[in-house]
Amino acid sequence: MKKKESKKMTEESGIEQEIVTVSSKAELKSFLSSVRDRLLSRAAPPIYAMTAMNHVMSMEGLYDLLDKEAKEILQEIWVQLAQAGIQLRKPPMLFADPEIAAR
């Protein structure tokens, strides 16, 4: 794919631009809420949410940005994806018992 085509796709979808700018807890919550809302309203296909969630879960510094509310939003997205038929494993970061994870 040529660079011009890649840039055009990025500008049209907007997802890459939103993901790249996530650098604070507030921005992360805003982005995740947007993804969740689009998924629930069926304004975006489940693969959109899966792509966004995959990127967020692999972000550098995620542990610093992830708080209880953002974690709950990610859990909601995960449940919606599972209900849509996407076969996923529960990520320990989201679904592990905090006492077990602290060991």
DSSP file (Angstrom, degrees, kcal/mol; ACC not computed):
  #  RESIDUE AA STRUCTURE BP1 BP2  ACC     N-H-->O    O-->H-N    N-H-->O    O-->H-N    TCO  KAPPA ALPHA  PHI   PSI    X-CA   Y-CA   Z-CA
    1    1 A M              0   0    0      0, 0.0     2,-0.1     0, 0.0     0, 0.0   0.000 360.0 360.0 360.0 136.0    0.0    0.0    0.0
    2    2 A K     >  -     0   0    0      1,-0.1     4,-2.1     4,-0.0     5,-0.2  -0.351 360.0-115.6 -74.3 157.3    1.3    3.4   -0.9
    3    3 A K  H  > S+     0   0    0      1,-0.2     4,-2.6     2,-0.2     5,-0.2   0.885 114.9  54.6 -61.3 -39.8    1.9    6.1    1.8
    4    4 A K  H  > S+     0   0    0      1,-0.2     4,-2.2     2,-0.2    -1,-0.2   0.911 109.2  47.4 -62.1 -42.2   -0.8    8.3    0.3
    5    5 A E  H  > S+     0   0    0      2,-0.2     4,-2.4     1,-0.2    -1,-0.2   0.905 111.5  51.1 -65.0 -41.3   -3.4    5.6    0.5
    6    6 A S  H  X S+     0   0    0     -4,-2.1     4,-2.1     1,-0.2    -2,-0.2   0.919 110.9  47.7 -62.7 -44.9   -2.4    4.7    4.1
    7    7 A K  H  X S+     0   0    0     -4,-2.6     4,-2.5     1,-0.2    -1,-0.2   0.910 110.9  51.9 -62.2 -42.5   -2.8    8.3    5.2
    8    8 A K  H  X S+     0   0    0     -4,-2.2     4,-2.3     1,-0.2    -2,-0.2   0.918 109.3  49.2 -62.3 -43.8   -6.1    8.7    3.4
    9    9 A M  H  X S+     0   0    0     -4,-2.4     4,-2.4     1,-0.2     5,-0.3   0.900 111.0  51.0 -62.2 -40.6   -7.5    5.6    5.2
   10   10 A T  H  X S+     0   0    0     -4,-2.1     4,-2.3     1,-0.2     7,-0.4   0.919 111.3  47.0 -63.2 -44.3   -6.3    6.9    8.5
   11   11 A E  H  < S+     0   0    0     -4,-2.5    -1,-0.2     1,-0.2    -2,-0.2   0.880 113.3  49.1 -66.4 -37.7   -7.9   10.2    8.0
   12   12 A E  H  < S+     0   0    0     -4,-2.3    -2,-0.2    -5,-0.2    -1,-0.2   0.915 116.3  39.9 -69.5 -43.4  -11.2    8.6    6.9
   13   13 A S  H  < S-     0   0    0     -4,-2.4    -2,-0.2    -5,-0.2    -1,-0.2   0.885  82.3-161.5 -77.2 -37.5  -11.5    6.2    9.8
   14   14 A G     X  +     0   0    0     -4,-2.3     4,-1.9    -5,-0.3     5,-0.2   0.226  60.7 106.8  78.8 -17.1  -10.3    8.5   12.5
   15   15 A I  H  > S+     0   0    0      1,-0.2     4,-2.5     2,-0.2     5,-0.2   0.906  75.8  51.0 -64.8 -42.0   -9.6    5.6   14.8
   16   16 A E  H  > S+     0   0    0     -6,-0.3     4,-2.4     1,-0.2    -1,-0.2   0.893 109.6  51.0 -64.0 -38.5   -5.8    5.8   14.5
   17   17 A Q  H  > S+     0   0    0     -7,-0.4     4,-1.2     1,-0.2    -1,-0.2   0.905 111.8  46.9 -65.7 -40.9   -5.8    9.5   15.3
   18   18 A E  H  < S+     0   0    0     -4,-1.9     4,-0.3     2,-0.2    -2,-0.2   0.920 113.5  48.0 -66.3 -43.6   -7.9    9.0   18.4
   19   19 A I  H >< S+     0   0    0     -4,-2.5     3,-1.5     1,-0.2    -2,-0.2   0.918 108.3  53.7 -65.5 -44.2   -5.8    6.1   19.7
   20   20 A V  H 3< S+     0   0    0     -4,-2.4    -1,-0.2     1,-0.3    -2,-0.2   0.825 104.9  55.3 -61.9 -32.2   -2.5    7.9   19.1
   21   21 A T  T 3< S+     0   0    0     -4,-1.2     2,-0.9    -3,-0.2    -1,-0.3   0.455  74.8 115.7 -85.4   1.5   -3.6   10.9   21.2
   22   22 A V    <   +     0   0    0     -3,-1.5     3,-0.1    -4,-0.3    -3,-0.0  -0.594  26.0 134.5 -73.6 108.3   -4.4    8.9   24.3
   23   23 A S        +     0   0    0     -2,-0.9     2,-0.3     1,-0.1    -1,-0.2   0.334  56.5  47.2-137.6   3.8   -1.9   10.2   26.9
   24   24 A S  S  > S-     0   0    0     -3,-0.1     4,-2.3     1,-0.1     5,-0.2  -0.934  83.1-108.4-141.5 166.2   -4.0   10.8   30.0
   25   25 A K  H  > S+     0   0    0     -2,-0.3     4,-2.5     1,-0.2     5,-0.2   0.900 119.3  51.3 -61.0 -41.3   -6.6    9.0   32.1
   26   26 A A  H  > S+     0   0    0      1,-0.2     4,-2.3     2,-0.2    -1,-0.2   0.908 110.5  47.7 -64.4 -42.7   -9.3   11.4   30.9
   27   27 A E  H  > S+     0   0    0      2,-0.2     4,-2.6     1,-0.2    -1,-0.2   0.889 111.6  51.3 -65.6 -38.7   -8.4   10.8   27.3
   28   28 A L  H  X S+     0   0    0     -4,-2.3     4,-2.9     2,-0.2     5,-0.2   0.939 111.7  46.3 -63.6 -47.1   -8.4    7.1   27.8
   29   29 A K  H  X S+     0   0    0     -4,-2.5     4,-2.6     1,-0.2     5,-0.2   0.906 113.2  50.1 -61.8 -41.7  -11.8    7.1   29.4
   30   30 A S  H  X S+     0   0    0     -4,-2.3     4,-2.0    -5,-0.2    -2,-0.2   0.928 113.1  45.6 -62.6 -45.8  -13.2    9.4   26.7
   31   31 A F  H  X S+     0   0    0     -4,-2.6     4,-2.3     2,-0.2    -2,-0.2   0.936 114.5  47.1 -64.0 -47.0  -11.8    7.1   23.9
   32   32 A L  H  X S+     0   0    0     -4,-2.9     4,-2.8     1,-0.2    -2,-0.2   0.889 111.2  51.7 -64.0 -39.1  -13.0    3.9   25.6
   33   33 A S  H  X S+     0   0    0     -4,-2.6     4,-2.7    -5,-0.2    -1,-0.2   0.897 109.4  50.7 -62.9 -39.8  -16.5    5.4   26.2
   34   34 A S  H  X S+     0   0    0     -4,-2.0     4,-2.4    -5,-0.2    -2,-0.2   0.921 111.6  46.9 -63.3 -44.9  -16.7    6.4   22.6
   35   35 A V  H  X S+     0   0    0     -4,-2.3     4,-2.3     2,-0.2    -2,-0.2   0.936 113.8  48.3 -62.3 -47.2  -15.8    2.9   21.4
   36   36 A R  H  X S+     0   0    0     -4,-2.8     4,-2.8     1,-0.2     5,-0.2   0.922 112.1  48.8 -59.9 -45.6  -18.3    1.4   23.8
   37   37 A D  H  X S+     0   0    0     -4,-2.7     4,-2.2     1,-0.2     6,-0.3   0.898 111.5  48.9 -63.9 -41.1  -21.0    3.7   22.8
   38   38 A R  H  <>S+     0   0    0     -4,-2.4     5,-1.9     2,-0.2     6,-1.4   0.884 113.5  47.9 -64.5 -38.1  -20.4    3.1   19.1
   39   39 A L  H ><5S+     0   0    0     -4,-2.3     3,-0.8    -5,-0.2    -2,-0.2   0.931 113.2  46.4 -68.2 -46.0  -20.4   -0.7   19.7
   40   40 A L  H 3<5S+     0   0    0     -4,-2.8    -2,-0.2     1,-0.2    -1,-0.2   0.851 115.0  46.1 -66.8 -35.2  -23.6   -0.6   21.8
   41   41 A S  T 3<5S-     0   0    0     -4,-2.2    -1,-0.2    -5,-0.2    -2,-0.2   0.456 109.6-123.8 -86.1   0.2  -25.5    1.6   19.2
   42   42 A R  T < 5S+     0   0    0     -3,-0.8    -3,-0.2    -4,-0.3    -4,-0.1   0.750  74.2 129.9  61.7  25.9  -24.2   -0.6   16.4
   43   43 A A  S   <S+     0   0    0     -5,-1.9    -4,-0.2    -6,-0.3    -5,-0.1   0.642  74.6  33.8 -79.1 -15.9  -22.7    2.5   14.8
   44   44 A A  S    S-     0   0    0     -6,-1.4    -2,-0.2    -9,-0.1    -1,-0.1  -0.990  91.3-111.1-137.9 146.1  -19.4    0.5   14.4
   45   45 A P    >>  -     0   0    0      0, 0.0     3,-1.3     0, 0.0     4,-1.1  -0.335  34.1-107.5 -72.8 159.0  -18.8   -3.2   13.8
   46   46 A P  H 3> S+     0   0    0      0, 0.0     4,-2.6     0, 0.0     5,-0.2   0.812 117.8  64.5 -56.4 -30.8  -17.4   -5.3   16.6
   47   47 A I  H 3> S+     0   0    0      1,-0.2     4,-2.5     2,-0.2     5,-0.2   0.834  97.1  57.1 -65.0 -29.6  -14.0   -5.5   14.7
   48   48 A Y  H <> S+     0   0    0     -3,-1.3     4,-2.3     2,-0.2    -1,-0.2   0.946 110.4  43.0 -60.9 -48.7  -13.7   -1.8   15.3
   49   49 A A  H  X S+     0   0    0     -4,-1.1     4,-3.0     2,-0.2    -2,-0.2   0.880 112.8  53.1 -66.2 -38.0  -14.0   -2.3   19.0
   50   50 A M  H  X S+     0   0    0     -4,-2.6     4,-2.6     2,-0.2    -1,-0.2   0.920 110.3  47.3 -63.7 -43.4  -11.7   -5.3   18.9
   51   51 A T  H  X S+     0   0    0     -4,-2.5     4,-2.1     2,-0.2    -2,-0.2   0.923 114.4  46.6 -63.0 -44.9   -9.0   -3.3   17.1
   52   52 A A  H  X S+     0   0    0     -4,-2.3     4,-2.6     2,-0.2    -2,-0.2   0.924 113.8  47.8 -63.6 -44.8   -9.3   -0.4   19.5
   53   53 A M  H  X S+     0   0    0     -4,-3.0     4,-2.9     1,-0.2    -2,-0.2   0.905 110.1  52.4 -64.6 -41.5   -9.2   -2.7   22.5
   54   54 A N  H  X S+     0   0    0     -4,-2.6     4,-1.0    -5,-0.2    -1,-0.2   0.914 111.6  46.7 -60.4 -42.6   -6.2   -4.6   21.2
   55   55 A H  H  < S+     0   0    0     -4,-2.1     3,-0.5     2,-0.2     4,-0.3   0.931 113.7  47.3 -66.6 -44.3   -4.3   -1.3   20.7
   56   56 A V  H >< S+     0   0    0     -4,-2.6     3,-1.5     1,-0.2    -2,-0.2   0.923 109.7  53.3 -62.7 -43.9   -5.2    0.0   24.1
   57   57 A M  H 3< S+     0   0    0     -4,-2.9    -1,-0.2     1,-0.3    -2,-0.2   0.726 113.6  43.7 -66.4 -20.4   -4.3   -3.2   25.8
   58   58 A S  T 3< S+     0   0    0     -4,-1.0    -1,-0.3    -3,-0.5    -2,-0.2   0.299  85.6 126.5-107.0  10.0   -0.9   -3.1   24.2
   59   59 A M    X   -     0   0    0     -3,-1.5     3,-1.2    -4,-0.3     2,-0.3  -0.382  67.1-112.6 -66.8 142.2   -0.2    0.6   24.8
   60   60 A E  T 3  S+     0   0    0      1,-0.2    -1,-0.1     2,-0.1    -2,-0.1  -0.607 103.4  19.9 -72.1 133.1    3.0    1.5   26.5
   61   61 A G  T >> S+     0   0    0     -2,-0.3     4,-1.1     3,-0.0     3,-0.7   0.651  78.6 139.4  82.4  16.3    2.3    2.9   30.0
   62   62 A L  H X>  +     0   0    0     -3,-1.2     4,-2.4     1,-0.2     3,-0.5   0.883  66.1  60.4 -60.4 -39.1   -1.2    1.4   30.1
   63   63 A Y  H 34 S+     0   0    0      1,-0.3    -1,-0.2     2,-0.2    -3,-0.1   0.827 104.1  51.0 -60.4 -30.8   -0.8    0.5   33.8
   64   64 A D  H <4 S+     0   0    0     -3,-0.7    -1,-0.3     1,-0.2    -2,-0.2   0.813 117.0  39.2 -74.1 -30.4   -0.3    4.2   34.6
   65   65 A L  H << S+     0   0    0     -4,-1.1     2,-0.6    -3,-0.5    -2,-0.2   0.708  93.9  94.9 -91.4 -22.8   -3.5    5.2   32.7
   66   66 A L     <  +     0   0    0     -4,-2.4     2,-0.2    -5,-0.2   -41,-0.1  -0.606  47.8 164.3 -82.1 116.7   -5.8    2.4   33.7
   67   67 A D     >  -     0   0    0     -2,-0.6     4,-2.5   -42,-0.1     5,-0.2  -0.599  54.3 -84.7-116.8-176.0   -8.0    3.1   36.7
   68   68 A K  H  > S+     0   0    0      1,-0.2     4,-2.1    -2,-0.2     5,-0.1   0.900 126.0  47.8 -59.4 -44.5  -11.1    1.4   38.0
   69   69 A E  H  > S+     0   0    0      2,-0.2     4,-2.0     1,-0.2    -1,-0.2   0.918 113.2  46.8 -65.6 -44.3  -13.5    3.2   35.7
   70   70 A A  H  > S+     0   0    0      1,-0.2     4,-2.4     2,-0.2    -1,-0.2   0.888 111.3  53.2 -64.4 -38.3  -11.5    2.6   32.5
   71   71 A K  H  X S+     0   0    0     -4,-2.5     4,-2.2     1,-0.2    -1,-0.2   0.901 107.6  50.9 -62.5 -41.3  -11.1   -1.0   33.5
   72   72 A E  H  X S+     0   0    0     -4,-2.1     4,-2.2     2,-0.2    -1,-0.2   0.885 109.6  50.3 -63.9 -39.3  -14.9   -1.3   33.8
   73   73 A I  H  X S+     0   0    0     -4,-2.0     4,-2.3     2,-0.2    -2,-0.2   0.922 110.2  49.9 -65.0 -43.7  -15.4    0.2   30.4
   74   74 A L  H  X S+     0   0    0     -4,-2.4     4,-2.5     1,-0.2    -2,-0.2   0.886 109.5  52.0 -61.4 -38.5  -12.8   -2.2   28.9
   75   75 A Q  H  X S+     0   0    0     -4,-2.2     4,-2.5     2,-0.2    -1,-0.2   0.912 108.6  50.6 -63.5 -42.2  -14.7   -5.1   30.6
   76   76 A E  H  X S+     0   0    0     -4,-2.2     4,-2.3     2,-0.2    -2,-0.2   0.914 110.8  48.7 -61.3 -43.2  -18.0   -3.9   29.1
   77   77 A I  H  X S+     0   0    0     -4,-2.3     4,-2.4     2,-0.2    -2,-0.2   0.926 110.5  51.5 -61.9 -44.5  -16.4   -3.8   25.7
   78   78 A W  H  X S+     0   0    0     -4,-2.5     4,-2.4     1,-0.2    -2,-0.2   0.922 109.8  49.1 -59.1 -45.2  -15.0   -7.3   26.2
   79   79 A V  H  X S+     0   0    0     -4,-2.5     4,-2.5     1,-0.2    -1,-0.2   0.912 110.7  50.4 -61.9 -43.0  -18.4   -8.7   27.2
   80   80 A Q  H  X S+     0   0    0     -4,-2.3     4,-1.4     1,-0.2    -1,-0.2   0.890 110.6  49.7 -63.0 -39.0  -20.0   -7.0   24.1
   81   81 A L  H  <>S+     0   0    0     -4,-2.4     5,-2.1     2,-0.2     4,-0.3   0.912 110.8  49.2 -65.9 -41.7  -17.4   -8.6   21.8
   82   82 A A  H ><5S+     0   0    0     -4,-2.4     3,-1.3     1,-0.2    -2,-0.2   0.898 110.6  50.7 -63.7 -40.2  -17.9  -12.0   23.4
   83   83 A Q  H 3<5S+     0   0    0     -4,-2.5    -1,-0.2     1,-0.3    -2,-0.2   0.772 103.0  60.5 -68.6 -25.3  -21.7  -11.6   22.9
   84   84 A A  T 3<5S-     0   0    0     -4,-1.4    -1,-0.3    -5,-0.2    -2,-0.2   0.530 126.0-101.6 -78.4  -5.7  -21.1  -10.7   19.3
   85   85 A G  T < 5S+     0   0    0     -3,-1.3     2,-0.5     1,-0.3    -3,-0.2   0.468  74.6 141.8 101.7   2.7  -19.4  -14.1   18.8
   86   86 A I      < -     0   0    0     -5,-2.1     2,-0.7     1,-0.1    -1,-0.3  -0.673  50.7-131.9 -78.7 125.5  -15.8  -13.1   18.9
   87   87 A Q        +     0   0    0     -2,-0.5     2,-0.3    -3,-0.1    -5,-0.1  -0.691  40.4 163.2 -84.6 115.4  -13.9  -15.9   20.7
   88   88 A L        -     0   0    0     -2,-0.7     2,-0.4   -10,-0.1    -3,-0.0  -0.910  37.0-127.1-130.6 153.7  -11.7  -14.2   23.3
   89   89 A R        -     0   0    0     -2,-0.3    -2,-0.0     1,-0.0     0, 0.0  -0.804  40.6-103.6 -94.6 145.3   -9.8  -15.2   26.4
   90   90 A K        -     0   0    0     -2,-0.4    -1,-0.0     1,-0.1     3,-0.0  -0.557  36.0-127.5 -69.0 120.6  -10.4  -13.2   29.5
   91   91 A P    >>  -     0   0    0      0, 0.0     4,-2.3     0, 0.0     3,-1.7  -0.557   8.2-140.1 -70.3 126.5   -7.4  -10.9   29.9
   92   92 A P  H 3> S+     0   0    0      0, 0.0     4,-1.9     0, 0.0     9,-0.1   0.813 100.3  65.9 -55.9 -30.5   -6.0  -11.3   33.4
   93   93 A M  H 34 S+     0   0    0      1,-0.2    -3,-0.0     2,-0.2   -22,-0.0   0.834 114.9  28.7 -60.5 -31.6   -5.5   -7.5   33.6
   94   94 A L  H <4 S+     0   0    0     -3,-1.7    -1,-0.2   -20,-0.1   -19,-0.1   0.774 132.7  28.2 -99.5 -31.7   -9.2   -7.0   33.4
   95   95 A F  H  < S+     0   0    0     -4,-2.3    -2,-0.2     2,-0.1     2,-0.1   0.445  86.2 111.5-118.4  -0.2  -10.8  -10.0   35.0
   96   96 A A  S  < S-     0   0    0     -4,-1.9     3,-0.0    -5,-0.3     0, 0.0  -0.462  77.8-102.1 -75.6 148.2   -8.2  -11.4   37.5
   97   97 A D    >>  -     0   0    0      1,-0.1     4,-2.6    -2,-0.1     3,-0.5  -0.548  29.7-132.8 -65.2 127.2   -9.0  -11.2   41.2
   98   98 A P  H 3> S+     0   0    0      0, 0.0     4,-1.5     0, 0.0    -1,-0.1   0.832 105.3  54.1 -55.9 -34.2   -7.0   -8.2   42.5
   99   99 A E  H 3> S+     0   0    0      2,-0.2     4,-0.5     1,-0.2    -2,-0.0   0.896 111.3  44.3 -68.6 -37.9   -5.8  -10.2   45.5
  100  100 A I  H X4 S+     0   0    0     -3,-0.5     3,-1.0     1,-0.2    -1,-0.2   0.903 111.8  53.1 -71.0 -40.9   -4.5  -13.0   43.2
  101  101 A A  H 3< S+     0   0    0     -4,-2.6    -1,-0.2     1,-0.2    -2,-0.2   0.793 102.7  59.2 -64.5 -28.4   -2.9  -10.5   40.8
  102  102 A A  H 3<        0   0    0     -4,-1.5    -1,-0.2     1,-0.2    -2,-0.2   0.686 360.0 360.0 -75.5 -17.3   -1.0   -8.8   43.7
  103  103 A R    <<        0   0    0     -3,-1.0    -1,-0.2    -4,-0.5    -2,-0.1   0.493 360.0 360.0 -73.9 360.0    0.8  -12.0   44.6
